[in-house]
Amino acid sequence: MSRNPSLCIIVALTALVVVDASAEGEPRGTDPPPGAPQFESQPLFANDAEKKVLDVLIDLDRNQRAGMMNVPKEDGRLLRVLTEAINAKHVVEVGTSNGYSGIWFCLALRKTGGKLTTHEIDEGRAKLARENFKRAGVEDLVTLVMGDAHEQVAKIKEPVDLLFLDADKEGYTDYLSKLLPLVRPGGLVVAHNMNRRQADVKFVEAITNSPELETLFLNTYLTGVAVSLKKR
């Protein structure tokens, strides 16, 4: 039976739009009534390989978050679900940091037979990322590109299934203009830090005014994530 990619995306978003309220906080005015269900869940491993990866992610979250500007755990889980839901074969990430979000991607890419191309400008963070990819056993799925991503992404020629932006916010529009032509119809552009404090106005206008894209904004009261579907 064939799977409807759009339905997969909706299911994926529905699964993870609600964040762990105890860890991240809730919007004002949403105090639950007594006896209300607690919308909390933890990632569960299906096999020993997944357990190894999740153990590394837990360690990074506890011991390498300071100064890394990593995505929160729930946003990482969202990246994993979206990647697997659209059966992504090629994910392009701008902003590797220490590899935390990249490892979430690789949890899905191991299932889809895909690969991650990730860009980092800082040598120290890139070194940490390589070490962490190896610890998680996903280094074979990753190509880490050093240098200014504004220049490096222009070298990408292969189709892209999912583009993830988590670097200089004022540069998002430039990355989008260079990479959106490579994103396949039915693919996704996911942008992090899409909240009122950090989001770049020009980028928001670009993803909401383009007839090529259908854009949703999630958890804008926290870190904020924009998910844009490139229409078929």
C-alpha positions as CSV (number, residue, x, y, z in Angstrom):
1,M,0.0,0.0,0.0
2,S,1.5,3.4,-0.9
3,R,2.0,6.1,1.7
4,N,0.7,9.6,1.2
5,P,3.8,11.8,1.9
6,S,1.6,14.8,2.9
7,L,-0.3,12.6,5.4
8,C,3.0,11.4,6.8
9,I,4.1,15.0,7.4
10,I,0.8,15.9,9.2
11,V,1.2,12.8,11.4
12,A,4.8,13.7,12.2
13,L,3.9,17.2,13.1
14,T,1.0,16.2,15.2
15,A,3.2,13.7,17.1
16,L,5.7,16.3,18.2
17,V,4.2,19.8,18.2
18,V,3.3,19.4,21.9
19,V,6.6,19.8,23.8
20,D,7.5,18.3,27.2
21,A,5.8,20.9,29.3
22,S,7.7,20.0,32.5
23,A,11.1,20.7,30.7
24,E,10.2,23.5,28.4
25,G,7.3,25.4,29.9
26,E,3.9,26.2,28.5
27,P,2.2,29.3,27.0
28,R,0.6,31.5,29.5
29,G,-3.1,30.8,30.2
30,T,-2.9,27.1,29.6
31,D,-3.0,25.7,33.1
32,P,-4.5,22.2,32.7
33,P,-7.6,21.2,34.7
34,P,-7.1,18.6,37.5
35,G,-6.7,15.1,36.2
36,A,-5.8,16.3,32.7
37,P,-3.4,14.0,30.7
38,Q,0.3,14.8,30.8
39,F,1.5,15.1,27.2
40,E,5.0,13.9,27.8
41,S,7.0,11.2,26.2
42,Q,10.6,10.0,26.0
43,P,12.3,8.5,22.9
44,L,12.4,4.8,23.1
45,F,14.9,2.6,21.4
46,A,13.9,-0.3,19.1
47,N,17.2,-2.1,19.1
48,D,20.8,-1.9,20.5
49,A,22.0,0.4,17.7
50,E,19.3,2.9,18.5
51,K,20.0,2.7,22.2
52,K,23.7,3.5,21.5
53,V,22.7,6.6,19.6
54,L,20.1,7.8,22.2
55,D,22.6,7.3,25.0
56,V,25.1,9.6,23.2
57,L,22.3,12.2,22.6
58,I,21.4,12.1,26.4
59,D,25.1,12.6,27.2
60,L,25.4,15.5,24.8
61,D,22.3,17.1,26.2
62,R,23.6,16.9,29.7
63,N,27.3,17.6,29.2
64,Q,27.9,19.5,25.9
65,R,25.0,21.9,25.7
66,A,26.7,24.9,27.1
67,G,27.9,27.2,24.4
68,M,26.7,25.0,21.6
69,M,23.3,26.6,20.8
70,N,21.9,23.1,20.1
71,V,18.3,22.4,19.4
72,P,16.2,21.3,22.4
73,K,15.6,17.6,22.6
74,E,12.0,17.9,21.4
75,D,13.1,19.8,18.3
76,G,15.6,17.1,17.7
77,R,12.9,14.4,17.9
78,L,10.8,16.4,15.4
79,L,13.7,16.5,13.0
80,R,14.1,12.7,13.2
81,V,10.3,12.1,12.7
82,L,10.1,14.5,9.7
83,T,13.1,12.9,8.1
84,E,11.8,9.4,8.3
85,A,8.2,10.4,7.5
86,I,9.3,11.8,4.0
87,N,11.8,8.9,3.5
88,A,14.6,11.5,3.1
89,K,17.7,10.3,1.2
90,H,19.7,13.5,1.4
91,V,19.5,16.0,4.3
92,V,21.4,19.3,4.2
93,E,22.1,21.0,7.5
94,V,23.6,24.5,7.8
95,G,25.0,24.8,11.3
96,T,26.5,21.5,12.6
97,S,27.5,22.7,16.1
98,N,28.7,19.7,18.0
99,G,26.6,17.3,15.9
100,Y,23.6,17.0,18.2
101,S,20.9,17.7,15.6
102,G,22.9,15.8,13.0
103,I,22.7,12.7,15.2
104,W,18.9,13.0,15.4
105,F,18.8,13.2,11.6
106,C,21.0,10.1,11.4
107,L,18.6,8.1,13.5
108,A,16.2,8.4,10.6
109,L,18.7,8.3,7.8
110,R,19.9,4.9,9.0
111,K,16.4,3.7,8.3
112,T,15.9,5.5,5.0
113,G,19.3,4.7,3.5
114,G,20.1,8.4,3.3
115,K,23.0,10.7,4.1
116,L,23.6,14.0,5.9
117,T,25.6,16.9,4.5
118,T,26.3,19.3,7.3
119,H,28.1,22.6,7.3
120,E,30.2,24.2,10.1
121,I,32.4,27.3,10.1
122,D,34.0,26.8,13.5
123,E,36.9,24.3,13.7
124,G,36.4,23.5,17.4
125,R,32.7,22.7,17.0
126,A,33.5,20.6,13.9
127,K,36.1,18.6,15.8
128,L,33.6,17.9,18.5
129,A,30.9,16.9,16.0
130,R,33.2,14.4,14.2
131,E,34.0,12.8,17.6
132,N,30.3,12.7,18.5
133,F,29.3,11.2,15.1
134,K,31.9,8.5,15.7
135,R,30.7,7.9,19.3
136,A,27.1,7.5,18.0
137,G,28.2,5.1,15.2
138,V,26.8,7.3,12.4
139,E,30.0,8.8,10.9
140,D,29.5,6.7,7.8
141,L,26.3,8.7,7.1
142,V,27.8,12.1,7.5
143,T,29.8,14.5,5.2
144,L,30.9,17.4,7.3
145,V,31.9,20.5,5.3
146,M,34.1,23.1,6.9
147,G,34.0,26.7,5.9
148,D,31.6,29.5,5.2
149,A,28.3,27.9,4.3
150,H,27.3,30.8,2.2
151,E,30.0,29.8,-0.2
152,Q,30.0,26.0,0.4
153,V,26.3,25.3,-0.2
154,A,26.7,26.6,-3.8
155,K,28.8,23.5,-4.5
156,I,25.9,21.1,-3.7
157,K,24.5,19.7,-6.9
158,E,22.4,16.7,-5.7
159,P,18.7,16.9,-5.0
160,V,17.8,17.7,-1.3
161,D,14.9,16.1,0.5
162,L,15.2,18.1,3.7
163,L,17.0,21.4,4.3
164,F,17.7,22.4,7.9
165,L,18.8,25.9,8.7
166,D,20.3,26.6,12.2
167,A,23.0,29.1,11.7
168,D,23.2,32.9,11.2
169,K,19.6,34.0,11.1
170,E,20.2,36.9,8.8
171,G,21.7,34.5,6.3
172,Y,18.7,32.2,6.1
173,T,17.3,34.0,3.0
174,D,20.6,33.6,1.2
175,Y,20.7,29.9,2.0
176,L,17.1,29.5,0.9
177,S,17.7,31.2,-2.4
178,K,20.7,28.9,-3.2
179,L,19.2,25.6,-2.0
180,L,15.5,25.8,-2.5
181,P,15.9,25.0,-6.2
182,L,17.5,21.7,-5.1
183,V,14.8,20.7,-2.7
184,R,12.6,18.2,-4.4
185,P,8.8,18.7,-4.7
186,G,7.4,17.2,-1.5
187,G,10.6,18.0,0.4
188,L,10.9,20.2,3.4
189,V,12.7,23.3,4.5
190,V,13.0,23.4,8.3
191,A,14.3,26.6,10.0
192,H,15.2,26.9,13.7
193,N,14.9,29.8,16.1
194,M,11.8,31.0,14.4
195,N,10.5,33.1,17.3
196,R,9.7,36.9,17.6
197,R,13.1,37.6,19.2
198,Q,15.4,35.8,16.8
199,A,13.6,35.3,13.4
200,D,14.7,37.3,10.5
201,V,11.9,39.3,9.0
202,K,13.0,38.9,5.4
203,F,13.2,35.2,5.8
204,V,9.8,35.0,7.3
205,E,8.4,37.0,4.4
206,A,10.3,34.7,1.9
207,I,8.8,31.5,3.2
208,T,5.3,32.8,3.8
209,N,5.0,34.7,0.5
210,S,6.4,32.1,-1.9
211,P,3.7,30.2,-3.8
212,E,6.2,27.3,-3.9
213,L,5.9,26.7,-0.2
214,E,3.3,25.9,2.5
215,T,4.7,27.0,5.8
216,L,3.7,26.2,9.4
217,F,5.3,27.8,12.5
218,L,5.6,25.6,15.6
219,N,6.3,26.4,19.2
220,T,7.0,30.1,18.5
221,Y,6.7,30.8,22.2
222,L,9.8,28.7,22.8
223,T,12.7,28.3,20.3
224,G,10.4,28.2,17.3
225,V,10.5,26.0,14.3
226,A,9.3,26.8,10.7
227,V,8.4,23.8,8.5
228,S,7.9,24.6,4.9
229,L,6.6,22.0,2.4
230,K,7.8,22.5,-1.2
231,K,4.6,21.9,-3.1
232,R,4.3,19.3,-5.8
